[in-house]
């Protein structure tokens, strides 16, 4: 999903200008970011949760040289889908497979 897709959906849904929808989409994205930074988690019911996970310090291999390289500890954001989103995705996958088999 892109910011443009989100803005277009907002514009169609509440019938505002493109500039207003784009600003609203940007504000929504910023609100999600700030919530993740403050609490380490952001949940949308019936969709899923964005969770901050710490990554440990480790040693990796440089694929070009094969040399061992130290990697610093850090953090990443993980998405955990809700059960209803998983069910919807599974149903859509089965439906698309049936369409492909018929064609």
NORRALIN-V962166 format. One record per backbone hydrogen bond with DSSP energy under -0.5 kcal/mol. NH is the residue of the N-H (numbers start at 1). CO is the residue of the C=O. Records with the same first field share a line. If there is no record, write none. Layout:
NH: CO + CO
//
This chain:
6: 2
7: 3
8: 4
9: 5
10: 6
11: 7
12: 8
13: 9
14: 10
15: 11
16: 11
21: 17
22: 18
23: 19
24: 20
25: 21
26: 22
27: 23
28: 24
29: 25
30: 26
31: 27
32: 28
33: 29
34: 30
35: 31
36: 32
37: 33
38: 34
39: 35
40: 35 + 36
41: 35
42: 50
44: 48
45: 43
47: 44
48: 44
49: 80
50: 42
51: 49 + 78
52: 40
53: 76
55: 74
58: 71
60: 69
62: 67
63: 61
66: 62
69: 60
71: 58
74: 55
76: 53
78: 51 + 76
80: 49
81: 79
82: 47
86: 82
87: 83
88: 84
89: 85
90: 86
91: 87
92: 88
93: 89
94: 90
95: 91
96: 92
97: 93
98: 94
99: 95
100: 96
101: 97
102: 98
103: 99
//
